[in-house]
Amino acid sequence: MKLSLHPSLERAQGYIDLGLYDEAWEELSSIPRIDQDAADSLHVIASLLMKEKRWEEALKVSRQICELQPKLSGGFIHVAYCLHELGRTREACQVLRNGPETLKDEPICQYNLSCYAVCLGKFEEARTLLERSFELDERLAIVAEHDPDLTPLWASL
């Protein structure tokens, strides 16, 4: 993600990557309020909330991203992930299927839809979606090998 509004966003993202969440919040607090409501800032805030497993708050922020960037995939992927974590997996699937066209070619979207299909017991659909995600980004095959969400799929083969 290209962060351009404030240098503290880049530092906050670095802290998130290192697992230093308090430091990330401190960096974010130094950003002027008007910039905190910009899409780039909201992406970082949503990421941090999700790392902290604050799903309801992350969902709210992610929905704001969708409103600001309705044609981009990032906010929709965040919304769906939060919904899934909140036990609202069917709704998560709807968000990804009804979102912008860019989601169809987004490897992580197809991958997440596969995980959600496994959760819903739709193993054939999950296989198809997983294969599509690998076609879009072969590196996801390595991730899939160790993803506990996919364990029931491997057991069904």
Secondary structure, DSSP 8 states (H G I E B T S, - for coil): ----S-HHHHHHHHHHHHT-HHHHHHHHHTS-HHHHTSHHHHHHHHHHHHHTT-HHHHHHHHHHHHHH-TTSSHHHHHHHHHHHHTT-HHHHHHHHHHS-GGGGG-HHHHHHHHHHHHHTT-HHHHHHHHHHHHHH-TTHHHHHHT-GGGHHHHHH-
